[in-house]
Amino acid sequence: MSRLPVMSSKRVLTSSSSSAENAQDLAPAQKRIRKDPEHVKPQAAATIIGGKRPPVAATRAPLSKPVRSMGAATVAVGPTRGALKPTVASAAAKGANVKQPVASTATKTGGGGAPRRHAWDLKGKVSDMEGKIRNYQTKVKSVNQENEVLRDSVAQNQTRVAGMEKELERQRSQISEYEEELQALSEVRDELEKVSSDKNTLQKELSNLEGKYKVMETLRDSQETELQTLKMKLSVQESTLARVQATLRDTEEEVRCLKETVAQQKDELHAGEMERRRLHNTIQELKGNIRVFCRVRPLVGGGLSKHIQLPASDNKMITLAKTEESHTGKTTDTQKNYNFSFDRVFGPQTSQQEVFEEISLLVQSALDGYNVCCFAYGQTGSGKTYTMEGSEFDECRGVIPRAVQQIFKAAEKLGAQGWEFTFTASFVEIYNETLRDLLYTGKASKRPEHEIRKSTNNEVTITNLTYEKVSNEDQVLGLIALANQNRSTAQTAQNDRSSRSHSVFQLDIEGVNAGRDVKCKSTLCLVDLAGSERMVKSQSQGERFKEMTAINGSLSNLGIVIAALANKVCKQEPG
Ligand SMILES: Nc1ncnc2c1ncn2[C@@H]1O[C@H](COP(=O)(O)OP(=O)(O)OP(=O)(O)O)[C@@H](O)[C@H]1O
């Protein structure tokens, strides 16, 4: 805030002061001036600087002195260097306690004033004094006038000060308003800064989004292009589809016709299949329900024994030549030939495949629902086991593995005609009239005993025997391997036991054609009989005799059954 000069009215001399008083006052002032020359010096604090006379206020300044007690006077004389000019202020200085040089020093110095009078010239001196008094009075008057002016001025100034104070107050309140406003504005600025930072963030986000938007636009453009292409493709596809649908309708109609044809052909096929079975089995029956084949094994070194003759023209004949000694001794030994006829005779060169081809027709009958039984009969070492089982080499495989293979293949084919088959395998050994389960896998000590039973519907079953469900060739081959293992275990305990026991592989076949409501059930029985030897020739004794008795007994019974079947006297099947 700017400071304004304030003049105290108390210290201002008034015009009511008498000139005498003024005169009295002046004298001590002059004395003080003389005594205290330092006070001649003008007091600093003037606001008017320089030799120029200031307007109005400045002209008044020399008349008044700053009132120290008030501490606000700033009007001062600006004396020039050189002689001090007497001023009316010197009279006012008394009341104002101003130390101001008043008296002229002209008489003393003799510079510029009245001429110095002699001591005796009192009149002159009085005259001078009177002149001075007049001067002073004049000056006092003018000072009073000035004082009046100054009062007015002070009053005006006071009014102005009051006004200014009011203004000041107003300004302060305004300032406080401004400050409040400023505070509010500062908050607004903070808010603005926050908004600005938010704006920056949003701008960044916006720029990111714009970038993404551009990418999306590009993507959209490419997808639109793709869409157009797809639409074109779609329209092409639609027209193609329409064409295809038309074709499909035609094809469906065709398929419907074909299905009808297929159904018709299936019926015909089924009828044909049933006819085939009937004819096939009629042929088998015509061939003979019981057929006997003879297979001659080669000698160990190869070739054929000289006692056996196989006519090349007839594969059903075999001739055994025997040299008979003369009973009397008078005649020479005679060679006698014995002819035997069979359904088929296989020479030593006949392969396993050729043998099986003859049997395979019967295997097919088994699948058609006819019971089939195939025995290998002959003396020890004649090749029964070789014929029935063969060896593991493919071309040397015997009847059993080949029959199993054929059955499963045929069953698979018949599956296409709606047939479903279930197969159950069992493998039993008959030694000394005792049954032994060759598929048994439990402890030897807990091996159960078995009996042959015949059910009410003439089905022959063996008690406690393992009947294994099989669905493929490998499973059956696994069972055959297990049976051989069981046989060889028994063989180590009893020398050459397998030769003196019968082994029976049985496959129960059940077929169902649900669509045609047809069922079939049969059994394929493949038997490797024990070696047949004459007791006398083998000279068996003890355990061997017992074995031979059991073997021959069972073989004899088998012969009776077969003969009965052949004569159709008895319909009992071999057990
Ligand atoms: N057709 C054949 N071709 C080649 N070898 C054969 C033929 N038949 C049998 N053999 C061989 O003769 C031997 C005896 O055959 P196999 O064991 O089959 O006789 P087996 O009649 O079963 O005897 P067993 O009554 O003692 O059981 C075997 O080594 C076998 O390989």
The ligand as an SDF file (V2000), in Angstrom:
LIG
                    3D

 31 33  0  0  0  0  0  0  0  0999 V2000
    2.6120 -136.9470  -43.9270 N   0  0  0  0  0  0  0  0  0  0  0  0
    3.7570 -136.7290  -43.2410 C   0  0  0  0  0  0  0  0  0  0  0  0
    4.7840 -136.1200  -43.8180 N   0  0  0  0  0  0  0  0  0  0  0  0
    5.9250 -135.9260  -43.1250 C   0  0  0  0  0  0  0  0  0  0  0  0
    6.1280 -136.3350  -41.8720 N   0  0  0  0  0  0  0  0  0  0  0  0
    5.1460 -136.9830  -41.2530 C   0  0  0  0  0  0  0  0  0  0  0  0
    3.9050 -137.2330  -41.8960 C   0  0  0  0  0  0  0  0  0  0  0  0
    3.1170 -137.8900  -41.0290 N   0  0  0  0  0  0  0  0  0  0  0  0
    3.8170 -138.0620  -39.9030 C   0  0  0  0  0  0  0  0  0  0  0  0
    5.0400 -137.5190  -40.0360 N   0  0  0  0  0  0  0  0  0  0  0  0
    6.0740 -137.5320  -39.0120 C   0  0  0  0  0  0  0  0  0  0  0  0
    6.0750 -138.7760  -38.3910 O   0  0  0  0  0  0  0  0  0  0  0  0
    6.2720 -138.6540  -36.9970 C   0  0  0  0  0  0  0  0  0  0  0  0
    5.1670 -139.2970  -36.2370 C   0  0  0  0  0  0  0  0  0  0  0  0
    3.9890 -138.6790  -36.5370 O   0  0  0  0  0  0  0  0  0  0  0  0
    2.8440 -138.4180  -35.4910 P   0  0  0  0  0  0  0  0  0  0  0  0
    3.4390 -138.0520  -34.1880 O   0  0  0  0  0  0  0  0  0  0  0  0
    1.8860 -137.5120  -36.0900 O   0  0  0  0  0  0  0  0  0  0  0  0
    2.2820 -139.8580  -35.3260 O   0  0  0  0  0  0  0  0  0  0  0  0
    1.0790 -140.2460  -34.4200 P   0  0  0  0  0  0  0  0  0  0  0  0
    0.2890 -141.1910  -35.2120 O   0  0  0  0  0  0  0  0  0  0  0  0
    0.4070 -139.0820  -33.8920 O   0  0  0  0  0  0  0  0  0  0  0  0
    1.7990 -141.0140  -33.2240 O   0  0  0  0  0  0  0  0  0  0  0  0
    1.1840 -141.3230  -31.8100 P   0  0  0  0  0  0  0  0  0  0  0  0
    0.1420 -142.3890  -31.9730 O   0  0  0  0  0  0  0  0  0  0  0  0
    2.3580 -141.8500  -31.0590 O   0  0  0  0  0  0  0  0  0  0  0  0
    0.6630 -140.0560  -31.3210 O   0  0  0  0  0  0  0  0  0  0  0  0
    6.3700 -137.2120  -36.6910 C   0  0  0  0  0  0  0  0  0  0  0  0
    7.7270 -136.8370  -36.6000 O   0  0  0  0  0  0  0  0  0  0  0  0
    5.7800 -136.5600  -37.8880 C   0  0  0  0  0  0  0  0  0  0  0  0
    6.4140 -135.3310  -38.1560 O   0  0  0  0  0  0  0  0  0  0  0  0
  1  2  1  0
  2  3  1  0
  2  7  2  0
  3  4  2  0
  4  5  1  0
  5  6  2  0
  6  7  1  0
  6 10  1  0
  7  8  1  0
  8  9  2  0
  9 10  1  0
 10 11  1  0
 11 12  1  0
 11 30  1  0
 12 13  1  0
 13 14  1  0
 13 28  1  0
 14 15  1  0
 15 16  1  0
 16 17  2  0
 16 18  1  0
 16 19  1  0
 19 20  1  0
 20 21  2  0
 20 22  1  0
 20 23  1  0
 23 24  1  0
 24 25  2  0
 24 26  1  0
 24 27  1  0
 28 29  1  0
 28 30  1  0
 30 31  1  0
M  END
$$$$
